[in-house]
């Protein structure tokens, strides 16, 4: 009777151990589907047309990820991603991109109307998107 009990007990432990291993690997597999760094949109690594336009026209002043900077002469180029923003509505952002002002050059003769609208969407939907 003792041998039967030990044998049954070993089978039970074996099954529990296998189940535990399968569950752990399942959890790890699901967890690997989530990227911890995906919360923030990366302009530099994006292959979208909008990100390309930003890199070509905006990054020189606003920085490669749109986080702004302080120039050597003390002027501050605003962060267009985080914090408080002077231009918050679609219309305000479009007007500022189109007409410039406050040190920013106007893009009315550089970008088409469609491209300026695409940049407005890019700022509102990608750069200012809250983290996941």
Secondary structure, DSSP 8 states (H G I E B T S, - for coil): -HHHHHHHHHHHHHHHHHHHHHHHHHHHHHHHTS-TTTTS--TTT--SHHHHHHHHHTHHHH-TTS--EE-TTS-EE--SSSS--S--SHHHHHHHHHH-BTTB---TTTS-HHHHHHHHHIIIIIIS----
